[in-house]
Amino acid sequence: MTSISRRKVLLGSAALASSTFCAPFVRRARAATPISFRLDWTIYGTHAPFFLALEEKMFDKAGLNVSIGEGQGSGTVAQLVGRGNDQIAFIDFASMIRAVEQGVPVIAIQRLLANLMCVISHADAPVKSPKELEGKVIAFGASESTGQMIPALLAKNGADMKKVNVLNPAVGAKNALFLQHRADAIPANVNVQVAELEAQGAKLYYFLYSDYGVELLSQGLAANVDWLKQNGDAAKAFVRVSRDAHQAALADPGKAVDLLIKRLPDQARNKKILLRQMELSKNAYVTNATKGKPFGIMIDDDWNTTQETLVKYGALPKATPVDKLYTNAYQPT
C-alpha cells in the first residue's frame, strides 16, 4: 500500500481550498523562544520590573517563553549562564568581569544599575565620610564585593585601612551584627540592605561610594555567548522588554510590586520593603558618562573605570578587553 504523509494531505487540502474558495494563505505562528532567566539573589524590590513583564505578558508578546529563577549570588549565577543552564541573567557586573577573566563565556547585553555601593551606619552615631571609618568596627563577608571595595574608598579619601577594625562574618550575617551594635558600620548595596534594616526598626545614616569618587557599574543583563550567536533576535526582544518594563516600573513602582506579589504571593509580607528598595534604585539607572544616552546603553569609559578599580583593589588579576565584556548589539534601535 502506498503511504500518504500527513504533510501531503495538508498541502493538498490547502491547494484545494485555495483553488476552490480562494481562501487567504495563513502563516503558522512561530514557536516562542524559551529562555531560562536567573536573578542574582533571592527576591528584592529591584527585581519587580521582570515580574511586571511576566504578568503584563510583555515577554509573550515579544515571542519569548520566559521563566524566572532566584539566584544564590552573582558568582554562581555567572557559572550557570556560562554552562548554558540559564541563557540570560540579572547579575552583578563586577562578578561577571571576574568570571570572564576566568574564561566563562558570558557577556553583558544591557546596563541597568550603577553606583549602588554605600556605607551604612547608625543615625545616632553616624559615619559621614570614609575618613570617619578610622577607629570604627565594620562588618562584611570576605567575598562581598562591597567589602572588597572598602580599601578603594579609603585610599581615594586619605583614610588608613589599618586603622579600621574589620569583622568578617558569614555572608548574610552582617545585618545582625549591625543591629546588635557590634558593628559601627557595614558596606552594602543601597537598594537592598537599607530597606531591610529600616524594616527592623533601625535608624540609619548612609552615603554612597560614588559620592566619594568610587564609581562602579553594578547590575545588568548578561547572556551566554554561544546562545547569543544562535538567538540574536530573541536577545534583542528580551532587552527591549527589559527596557520597557523598567521604564513602566519606574513610572508606577506600586503596580510593579503588586504584580511581583501576584506572581509570588509569599512576598506580600515584604511589600513595604520591596517598595522602599525600588525607591532606592530609581536614581541608579544612569551613570555620569551615560546621561542623555538611551536606556541601558554601555560605554567603554564605565567598564574601564570599573576594571581599573577592581584590578587595583578588588583582587582582579588583570583587565579584560571591553569588547569581551559587553556589547550594545542587542539594544533596541
VENLIN-V417780 format. One record per pair of residues at least 6 apart in sequence whose C-alpha atoms are under 6 Angstrom apart, sorted by the first residue. I is the first residue (numbers start at 0). J is the second residue. Records with the same first field share a line. If there is no record, write none. Layout:
I: J  J
This chain:
31: 62  63  64
32: 63  64
33: 64  65
34: 65
35: 65  66  85  86
36: 66  67  85  87  88
37: 67  68  69  88
38: 69  70  88  89
39: 70  72  73  89  90
40: 69  70  71  72
41: 69  70
43: 273
44: 273  276  277
45: 277
47: 255  256  259
48: 244  245  248  255
50: 259
51: 255  258
52: 244
61: 236
73: 90  91  94
74: 94
79: 85
80: 86  223
81: 103  104  105  223
86: 222  223
87: 221  222
88: 220  221
89: 219  220
90: 218  219
91: 217  218
92: 217  218
104: 224
105: 222  223  224
106: 221  222  324  325
107: 220  221  325
108: 220  221  326
109: 219  220  295
110: 219  295
111: 218  219  284  295
112: 217  218  283  284
113: 216  217  283
114: 209  214  215
115: 188  189
116: 187  188  207  208
117: 186  187  188  189  206  207  208
118: 185  186  205  206
119: 184  185  204  205
120: 126  184  203  204
121: 203  204
122: 202  203  204
125: 204
129: 153
130: 158
133: 162  163
134: 162  163
135: 163  164
136: 164  165  182  183
137: 165  182  183  184  185
138: 165  166  167  173  185
139: 146  167  173
140: 167  168  169  170
141: 167
145: 186  187
146: 186
147: 313
151: 312
176: 182
190: 276  279  280
194: 272  275  276
215: 305
235: 329
239: 331
248: 255
260: 266  267
306: 318
309: 315
310: 317
